[in-house]
Amino acid sequence: MDNVGIVVESLDDAISFFTELGLTLEGRAMVEGEWAGRVTGLGNQRVEIAMMVTPDGHSRLELSRFLTPSVVADHRNAPVNALGYLRAMFTVSDIDETLTRLRKHGAQLVGEVVQYEDSYRLCYIRSLEGLLIGLAEPLGSNR
């Protein structure tokens, strides 16, 4: 997989959030023109993007802020059983410490932190942008 794309309202806020989660900003650019619209089917478009790289360097998130055309749908408050893409799950070394840091960026716990057997501590959060993010802290032999 090359990347997963996420459309956001504030590129700066999203970059700060994912940086706090451990990703690194690889680059930021404006993508615009008829050629780009031929790929997306949106016609002439102007989109500011930021590419974020995971700590292992193998995966990327492409954060996009559409200037034109404007956003036409908002799925940020969809429940976890809605059809379509659900969430991205990130492995963290300390879920409580990660939650403390992410709350400073507007993250809110969706339910509660739970433990699955002796394998993981898990939770869902919503970012300031309303993005659903999963956190998984490996336990025991999963570390």
C-alpha positions in Angstrom: 0.0 0.0 0.0 1.3 3.5 -0.9 -1.0 5.7 1.2 -4.4 6.3 2.7 -6.1 9.6 2.0 -8.0 11.7 4.5 -9.8 14.9 3.7 -9.6 17.5 6.5 -10.7 21.1 7.2 -7.4 22.2 8.8 -4.2 20.9 7.4 -2.2 22.4 10.2 -4.3 20.9 12.9 -4.2 17.5 11.2 -0.5 17.6 10.8 -0.1 18.5 14.5 -2.4 15.7 15.5 -0.6 13.0 13.5 2.8 14.3 14.4 1.8 13.8 18.1 0.9 10.3 17.2 4.4 9.7 15.9 4.1 10.3 12.1 6.5 12.6 10.3 5.7 15.3 7.8 7.3 14.1 4.5 6.2 17.1 2.5 3.5 19.6 1.7 2.3 20.8 -1.7 -0.5 22.3 -3.7 -2.0 19.9 -6.3 -4.1 21.7 -8.9 -5.2 21.8 -12.4 -7.1 19.9 -15.0 -4.7 16.9 -14.9 -5.4 16.3 -11.2 -9.1 16.4 -11.8 -8.8 13.8 -14.5 -7.5 11.4 -11.8 -10.2 12.2 -9.2 -13.1 12.9 -11.6 -13.6 16.3 -10.0 -12.6 18.4 -13.0 -10.4 21.5 -12.3 -9.3 21.2 -8.6 -7.1 22.9 -6.1 -6.0 20.8 -3.1 -3.4 21.4 -0.5 -1.9 18.1 0.6 0.5 16.9 3.3 2.2 13.5 3.2 2.8 12.0 6.7 5.0 8.9 7.1 4.6 6.3 9.8 7.5 5.7 12.2 8.5 2.5 10.5 8.7 4.4 7.1 6.5 1.9 5.3 3.1 3.6 5.3 1.8 7.1 4.6 -1.2 9.2 5.2 -2.1 11.8 2.6 -3.9 14.7 4.3 -5.9 16.8 1.8 -7.6 20.2 2.2 -9.9 20.9 -0.8 -10.0 24.5 -1.8 -11.9 23.9 -5.1 -14.2 22.2 -5.5 -15.6 22.5 -2.0 -16.3 19.5 0.2 -19.7 17.9 -0.6 -20.1 15.4 2.2 -19.1 15.0 5.8 -18.8 11.5 7.4 -16.9 12.6 10.5 -19.7 11.8 12.9 -20.7 8.5 11.4 -20.9 5.7 13.9 -18.4 2.9 13.9 -20.9 0.6 12.2 -21.4 2.9 9.1 -20.6 1.5 5.7 -17.3 2.6 4.1 -13.9 3.3 5.5 -14.0 3.0 9.2 -10.8 4.1 10.9 -7.0 3.9 10.9 -5.5 1.9 13.8 -2.1 2.8 15.2 0.1 0.8 17.5 1.3 2.8 20.5 3.7 1.8 23.3 1.6 3.4 26.1 -2.0 4.0 25.4 -2.6 6.2 28.5 0.3 8.5 27.8 -0.7 8.7 24.1 -4.3 9.7 25.1 -2.9 12.4 27.4 -0.9 13.9 24.5 -3.6 13.6 21.9 -6.3 15.2 24.2 -4.1 18.4 24.1 -4.9 18.3 20.3 -8.6 18.0 20.8 -8.9 14.2 20.8 -11.9 12.7 22.6 -12.3 9.1 23.7 -15.2 7.4 21.9 -16.0 4.7 24.5 -13.4 3.5 26.9 -10.0 1.8 26.9 -10.5 -1.9 27.1 -8.2 -4.9 27.3 -8.5 -7.8 24.9 -7.3 -10.9 26.6 -3.6 -10.7 27.4 -2.9 -9.3 23.9 -3.9 -5.6 23.6 -5.3 -2.5 25.3 -7.5 -0.8 22.7 -9.6 2.3 22.2 -11.2 4.6 19.6 -10.8 8.3 19.7 -12.1 11.1 17.5 -9.6 13.8 16.5 -10.4 17.5 16.6 -11.3 17.0 12.9 -13.8 14.3 13.9 -11.6 11.5 12.4 -12.1 8.1 14.0 -8.7 6.7 15.1 -7.9 3.4 16.8 -5.1 2.9 19.3 -3.7 -0.5 20.1 -1.1 -1.1 22.9 0.4 -4.6 22.5 0.7 -6.6 25.7 2.8 -9.6 26.7 4.2 -11.5 23.8 2.7 -9.0 21.3 5.2 -6.3 22.3 
